[in-house]
Amino acid sequence: MSHIVSLYGSGGARSARCRWALNELQLEYEYVDEPGLIGSEKLRQLHPQSKIPAAVINGAVLFESSAICSYLCDLKPELSLIPLPGTLKRGLHDQWISFAQSEVEAYLWSNVKHRSLYPEERRVPDVIEQNNIEIHSGLKVLNTALSKSDYILGDEFQVTDIIVGWTLNWARRSGVMNDYPRLISYNKSLLKRKHCVLNSE
Ligand SMILES: N[C@@H](CCC(=O)N[C@@H](CS)C(=O)NCC(=O)O)C(=O)O
């Protein structure tokens, strides 16, 4: 069955997760990357906070990058990029994408806000040190989990690796991943993938 997909995004933002998943799934899609998109009324029709990514898939609106990625993979089960619903592996997929986003990514994002995004009067520099403690706690867990296998869920690349991999690539680019050799080698192997669109710098 063919699917009609429009993705709203920009560059290396979290929408890159969705572009990478779409590429792995070999799904054609319309990509909407326009100046002034974030915060626009046009995007607010699709995302209540007018953030990216948002997607229209077969006429239905979806936001949150990991939800978009997982749903797209569910649409093409024959490619086996996501474990089937109801399996333990699917539970582990949910576990690790939630873990990466809530235990690492949210703190990376908070650091960016407190360093540069918020207006000066909202920035709390002390938060950054606290955030870094949380980030390292999360990275340590991921480093240990990945020491047992090539990919998060075992021997096969899954969309889980796209979602968690985006978080880890951001950690690397933020300079907080240097003490985790397994995360560095995992990140390198993901960046080599043909369909990967993450920023390798
Ligand atoms: N948890 C959301 C985060 C969405 C998000 O914060 N997107 C950023 C770009 S990567 C954005 O649109 N930021 C604009 C803003 O915060 O106003 C997801 O994974 O989709």
The ligand as a Gaussian input file, in Angstrom:
#p B3LYP/6-31G(d) Opt

LIG

0 1
 N        9.647000      16.456000      21.892000
 C        9.477000      17.138000      20.634000
 C       10.349000      18.376000      20.630000
 C        9.954000      19.337000      19.527000
 C       10.859000      20.547000      19.550000
 O       11.147000      21.111000      20.612000
 N       11.286000      20.960000      18.355000
 C       12.174000      22.103000      18.253000
 C       13.121000      21.968000      17.071000
 S       14.100000      20.534000      17.176000
 C       11.328000      23.343000      18.048000
 O       10.443000      23.375000      17.218000
 N       11.614000      24.373000      18.838000
 C       10.954000      25.618000      18.772000
 C       10.529000      26.092000      20.128000
 O       10.905000      25.474000      21.130000
 O        9.828000      27.105000      20.141000
 C        9.809000      16.182000      19.474000
 O       10.623000      15.262000      19.664000
 O        9.227000      16.337000      18.391000

